[in-house]
Amino acid sequence: MSDPHSPAVPDDAALFDQLAGVRARLLTAIGRRIVGQQEVVDQLLISLFARGHCLFVGVPGLAKTLLVSTTAQALGLRFGRVQFTPDLMPADITGTEVLEEDRSTGRRQMRFIRGPIFTNLLLADEINRTPPKTQAALLEAMQERKVTAAGQTFDLEAPFIVFATQNPIEQEGTYRLPEAQLDRFMFSVDVGYPSEAEEIEVVERTITGDDAPVETVLDRDTLLALQGLVRRLPPSGDVVRYAVRLARASRPDGAASPFVRQHVQWGAGPRASQYLFLGAKVRAALAGHEVPHTDDVRAVAHAVLGHRIGLGFQAEAEGVRAHDVVDHLLDNVKPG
């Protein structure tokens, strides 16, 4: 499908037929350890197949870390975890040089030891607990899939995806994520409390102390093939236009609504338009639809736009949240 308007070649058609089954098997594997959180898991899978990074925001104890590690097991990917702390240094993530001596010759030389970022799926746990200098160590890797260290540039093996967690409540000892880094995350997903029935099931499952085994349902090569496939699926002009109009409507310029001009300091940039459409494409493909619908854009709008909208003083005074702004956009920007 080098031509996006040409029909699917057999290989792509066969790959597309696998998608719905792969999604079902992944949901089953993840569900062996994760109770509920269906929308959160769906957003995780969309970002995964879109090759997008994802930020999970929620209070402690909601299984954010367990969700990411379980997903890595189900995918059979190399998995790395960095626990972000105030004393974490950039070299603790990217790697460092050490001086080594060859015992046979006595010659000394520097050797670069790769850090935990050299993996397929990186869990950046409590990412807002480390200073901006260390957070910035992830920027190049998240955007370029490369790491510059020790005067050299290293390519990161595909796939490379960052899933990060953040506690939105406790502010002591935390640092605000720079807007440039937030924009690298395709999604920012709010992780809420489970329902009463789900919480009862969580307690019943965990009191035995035994972790349910997680089956590997997808290998790296197949994942890469499916990630490539969803990007090759044909675009829909109407859906692209709707995604762009949503993103542009979040910007407080002369064409914005009075509500946006009053409450928004800055809006989402062009990367939001790209991720709105890409997220819609992947969501549709996972459901077995070759062409996305505007409803698919609406389904990912909060995860794409919420962390890209900067609120002004008026919004803070009135208790208006980014979520409210996205709701306003979805109510007022119509498809077509």
C-alpha positions as CSV (number, residue, x, y, z in Angstrom):
1,M,0.0,0.0,0.0
2,S,2.7,2.5,-1.0
3,D,-0.2,4.5,-2.6
4,P,-2.6,5.3,0.2
5,H,-5.5,5.2,-2.3
6,S,-4.7,1.8,-3.8
7,P,-6.4,-1.3,-2.5
8,A,-4.6,-3.4,0.2
9,V,-2.1,-5.8,-1.1
10,P,-2.5,-9.4,0.2
11,D,0.2,-9.0,2.9
12,D,-1.4,-5.9,4.3
13,A,-4.9,-7.4,4.0
14,A,-3.7,-10.4,6.0
15,L,-2.1,-8.2,8.6
16,F,-5.3,-6.1,8.9
17,D,-7.3,-9.3,9.5
18,Q,-5.0,-10.0,12.5
19,L,-5.6,-6.7,14.2
20,A,-8.9,-7.4,15.9
21,G,-7.7,-10.8,17.1
22,V,-4.5,-9.4,18.4
23,R,-6.4,-6.7,20.4
24,A,-8.7,-9.4,21.9
25,R,-5.7,-11.5,22.9
26,L,-3.9,-8.6,24.5
27,L,-7.0,-7.6,26.4
28,T,-7.3,-11.1,27.7
29,A,-3.6,-11.2,28.8
30,I,-3.7,-7.8,30.4
31,G,-7.0,-8.7,32.1
32,R,-5.4,-11.5,34.0
33,R,-3.7,-8.9,36.2
34,I,-5.6,-5.7,35.6
35,V,-9.2,-5.4,36.8
36,G,-11.4,-2.9,34.9
37,Q,-9.8,0.3,33.5
38,Q,-11.1,-0.7,30.1
39,E,-10.8,2.9,28.7
40,V,-7.3,3.2,30.0
41,V,-6.3,-0.1,28.5
42,D,-7.9,0.9,25.2
43,Q,-5.9,4.2,25.1
44,L,-2.7,2.3,25.9
45,L,-3.2,-0.1,23.0
46,I,-4.0,2.8,20.6
47,S,-0.8,4.6,21.6
48,L,1.2,1.3,21.4
49,F,0.1,0.5,17.8
50,A,0.5,4.2,16.8
51,R,4.1,4.1,18.1
52,G,3.2,7.0,20.4
53,H,4.4,7.7,24.0
54,C,1.8,7.8,26.7
55,L,1.5,9.5,30.1
56,F,-0.7,7.9,32.8
57,V,-1.9,10.4,35.4
58,G,-3.5,9.1,38.6
59,V,-3.1,8.8,42.4
60,P,-0.9,6.0,43.8
61,G,-2.3,2.5,44.0
62,L,-4.2,2.4,40.7
63,A,-2.0,-0.2,39.1
64,K,-0.4,2.1,36.5
65,T,3.0,0.5,36.9
66,L,1.5,-3.0,36.9
67,L,-0.4,-2.2,33.7
68,V,2.7,-1.1,31.8
69,S,4.9,-4.1,33.0
70,T,2.1,-6.5,32.2
71,T,1.7,-5.1,28.7
72,A,5.5,-5.5,28.1
73,Q,5.2,-9.2,29.2
74,A,2.3,-9.8,26.9
75,L,4.2,-8.3,24.0
76,G,7.5,-10.1,24.7
77,L,9.4,-6.8,24.4
78,R,12.6,-5.8,26.2
79,F,11.3,-3.8,29.2
80,G,13.2,-1.1,31.3
81,R,12.0,0.8,34.3
82,V,13.4,4.0,35.7
83,Q,12.2,5.2,39.1
84,F,12.4,9.0,38.8
85,T,13.8,10.7,42.0
86,P,15.0,14.2,42.7
87,D,18.7,13.0,42.6
88,L,18.4,11.2,39.3
89,M,21.0,12.4,36.8
90,P,20.7,12.3,32.9
91,A,23.5,9.7,32.7
92,D,21.4,7.4,35.0
93,I,18.9,7.2,32.0
94,T,21.1,7.5,28.9
95,G,24.3,5.8,30.2
96,T,27.7,6.7,31.2
97,E,31.4,6.3,30.3
98,V,33.7,4.3,32.5
99,L,37.5,3.9,32.4
100,E,38.6,0.3,31.7
101,E,42.0,-1.2,31.7
102,D,43.0,-4.1,29.6
103,R,44.9,-6.4,32.0
104,S,46.9,-8.1,29.2
105,T,48.3,-4.8,27.8
106,G,47.7,-2.3,30.6
107,R,46.0,0.0,28.1
108,R,43.3,2.2,29.4
109,Q,40.2,3.3,27.4
110,M,36.8,4.7,27.9
111,R,33.8,2.5,27.4
112,F,30.2,3.6,27.1
113,I,27.8,1.6,29.3
114,R,24.2,1.9,28.0
115,G,21.5,3.1,30.4
116,P,18.0,1.8,30.8
117,I,16.7,3.9,27.9
118,F,18.1,1.3,25.5
119,T,15.1,-0.9,25.6
120,N,11.8,-1.4,23.7
121,L,9.3,-0.3,26.3
122,L,10.5,2.2,28.9
123,L,8.5,2.8,32.1
124,A,9.3,6.3,33.4
125,D,7.8,5.9,36.9
126,E,6.7,9.1,38.6
127,I,8.4,11.2,35.9
128,N,7.5,14.5,37.6
129,R,9.8,13.7,40.6
130,T,13.0,14.5,38.8
131,P,14.4,18.0,37.8
132,P,13.9,19.3,34.3
133,K,17.5,18.7,33.4
134,T,17.0,15.0,33.8
135,Q,13.5,15.0,32.2
136,A,15.2,16.6,29.2
137,A,17.3,13.6,28.7
138,L,14.3,11.9,27.4
139,L,13.4,14.5,24.8
140,E,15.7,13.5,22.0
141,A,14.9,9.8,22.6
142,M,11.2,10.4,22.5
143,Q,11.2,12.5,19.4
144,E,14.1,11.1,17.3
145,R,14.4,7.6,18.8
146,K,18.1,8.4,19.3
147,V,20.4,9.1,22.2
148,T,23.4,11.4,22.2
149,A,25.9,10.5,24.9
150,A,29.7,10.4,25.3
151,G,30.0,12.4,22.1
152,Q,28.3,9.7,20.0
153,T,24.7,9.2,18.7
154,F,23.1,5.9,19.2
155,D,20.0,4.6,17.5
156,L,17.3,3.1,19.7
157,E,16.0,-0.3,18.5
158,A,12.5,-0.2,17.2
159,P,10.0,-0.2,18.7
160,F,10.9,2.4,21.3
161,I,8.0,3.7,23.4
162,V,7.9,5.6,26.7
163,F,5.0,4.9,29.1
164,A,5.3,7.4,32.0
165,T,3.3,7.7,35.2
166,Q,2.6,10.8,37.2
167,N,0.9,11.6,40.5
168,P,-1.3,14.7,40.0
169,I,-2.0,15.3,43.7
170,E,1.2,15.3,45.8
171,Q,3.2,18.4,44.8
172,E,6.0,18.3,47.4
173,G,9.2,17.1,45.7
174,T,7.8,17.3,42.2
175,Y,8.6,19.3,39.1
176,R,6.3,20.5,36.4
177,L,6.9,18.7,33.1
178,P,8.1,21.2,30.5
179,E,5.5,21.9,27.7
180,A,8.0,20.7,25.1
181,Q,8.2,17.3,26.8
182,L,4.4,17.1,27.4
183,D,4.0,17.6,23.7
184,R,6.0,14.5,23.0
185,F,3.4,12.3,24.6
186,M,0.8,11.3,22.1
187,F,-1.7,10.7,25.0
188,S,-2.1,11.8,28.5
189,V,-4.6,9.4,30.1
190,D,-6.4,10.0,33.4
191,V,-6.5,6.8,35.5
192,G,-9.5,6.9,37.9
193,Y,-10.6,4.8,40.8
194,P,-12.2,1.4,40.2
195,S,-15.9,0.8,40.8
196,E,-16.9,-0.9,44.0
197,A,-17.3,-4.3,42.2
198,E,-13.9,-3.9,40.5
199,E,-12.3,-3.0,43.8
200,I,-13.7,-6.1,45.5
201,E,-12.3,-8.2,42.7
202,V,-8.9,-6.6,43.1
203,V,-8.9,-7.4,46.8
204,E,-10.0,-11.0,46.2
205,R,-7.4,-11.5,43.5
206,T,-4.5,-10.1,45.5
207,I,-4.9,-11.6,48.9
208,T,-3.4,-14.9,47.8
209,G,-0.1,-13.2,47.0
210,D,0.2,-15.1,43.7
211,D,0.6,-13.2,40.4
212,A,-1.4,-14.6,37.5
213,P,0.9,-15.7,34.7
214,V,0.8,-13.5,31.6
215,E,1.0,-15.2,28.2
216,T,3.1,-13.6,25.4
217,V,0.7,-13.1,22.6
218,L,2.6,-10.9,20.2
219,D,6.2,-10.9,19.1
220,R,8.3,-7.8,18.2
221,D,8.4,-8.4,14.5
222,T,4.6,-8.7,14.2
223,L,4.1,-5.6,16.4
224,L,6.4,-3.6,14.1
225,A,4.5,-4.9,11.0
226,L,1.2,-3.9,12.6
227,Q,2.5,-0.5,13.6
228,G,3.6,0.1,10.0
229,L,0.3,-1.2,8.6
230,V,-1.9,1.3,10.6
231,R,0.1,4.2,9.2
232,R,-0.3,3.0,5.7
233,L,-4.1,2.8,5.9
234,P,-5.8,5.3,3.6
235,P,-6.7,8.7,5.0
236,S,-10.1,10.2,5.2
237,G,-10.3,13.9,4.1
238,D,-13.3,14.6,6.3
239,V,-11.7,13.1,9.4
240,V,-8.4,14.9,8.8
241,R,-10.3,18.2,8.5
242,Y,-12.2,17.6,11.6
243,A,-9.0,16.7,13.6
244,V,-7.3,19.9,12.3
245,R,-10.4,22.1,13.1
246,L,-10.5,20.7,16.7
247,A,-6.9,21.5,17.3
248,R,-7.1,24.9,15.8
249,A,-10.2,25.8,17.8
250,S,-8.2,25.3,21.0
251,R,-6.0,28.3,20.1
252,P,-7.0,31.7,21.6
253,D,-6.7,33.7,18.4
254,G,-9.2,35.9,16.7
255,A,-11.1,32.9,15.3
256,A,-11.5,31.2,18.7
257,S,-14.8,31.2,20.6
258,P,-15.2,33.7,23.5
259,F,-14.9,30.8,26.0
260,V,-11.5,29.8,24.6
261,R,-10.2,33.3,24.4
262,Q,-11.3,33.9,28.0
263,H,-9.8,30.8,29.5
264,V,-7.0,29.5,27.4
265,Q,-3.5,31.0,27.4
266,W,-2.2,28.8,24.6
267,G,-3.7,26.0,22.6
268,A,-2.6,22.7,20.9
269,G,-0.1,22.8,18.1
270,P,0.1,20.9,14.8
271,R,1.3,17.8,16.5
272,A,-2.1,17.5,18.2
273,S,-3.8,17.5,14.7
274,Q,-1.4,14.7,13.7
275,Y,-2.1,12.6,16.8
276,L,-5.9,13.2,16.7
277,F,-6.0,11.7,13.2
278,L,-3.4,8.9,13.9
279,G,-5.2,8.0,17.1
280,A,-8.5,7.8,15.2
281,K,-7.0,5.7,12.5
282,V,-5.6,3.2,15.0
283,R,-8.8,3.1,17.1
284,A,-10.8,2.3,13.9
285,A,-8.3,-0.3,12.7
286,L,-8.4,-2.1,16.1
287,A,-12.2,-2.3,15.8
288,G,-11.9,-3.8,12.3
289,H,-12.6,-0.6,10.3
290,E,-10.2,0.4,7.5
291,V,-11.4,4.0,7.5
292,P,-11.8,6.1,10.7
293,H,-14.9,8.1,11.5
294,T,-15.2,11.5,13.3
295,D,-16.4,9.5,16.3
296,D,-13.0,8.0,16.5
297,V,-11.5,11.5,16.7
298,R,-13.9,12.4,19.4
299,A,-12.9,9.3,21.4
300,V,-9.3,10.3,21.6
301,A,-9.7,14.1,21.8
302,H,-9.3,14.3,25.6
303,A,-6.2,12.2,25.7
304,V,-4.6,14.2,22.9
305,L,-5.7,17.7,23.6
306,G,-5.9,17.9,27.4
307,H,-2.2,18.2,28.2
308,R,-1.6,20.5,25.3
309,I,-3.9,23.3,26.5
310,G,-2.5,26.0,28.7
311,L,-5.1,27.6,30.9
312,G,-5.0,31.3,31.9
313,F,-5.7,33.1,35.2
314,Q,-9.4,33.4,34.5
315,A,-9.7,29.6,34.1
316,E,-8.0,29.1,37.4
317,A,-10.2,31.6,39.2
318,E,-13.4,30.0,37.8
319,G,-12.2,26.4,38.3
320,V,-12.2,25.6,34.6
321,R,-10.0,22.6,33.7
322,A,-8.5,21.5,30.4
323,H,-11.1,18.7,30.4
324,D,-13.8,21.4,30.3
325,V,-12.2,23.2,27.4
326,V,-12.0,20.0,25.4
327,D,-15.7,19.3,26.2
328,H,-16.4,22.8,24.9
329,L,-14.5,22.1,21.7
330,L,-16.4,18.8,21.1
331,D,-19.7,20.6,21.7
332,N,-19.0,23.5,19.3
333,V,-16.7,22.2,16.6
334,K,-18.9,20.2,14.2
335,P,-17.8,17.6,11.6
336,G,-18.2,18.5,8.0
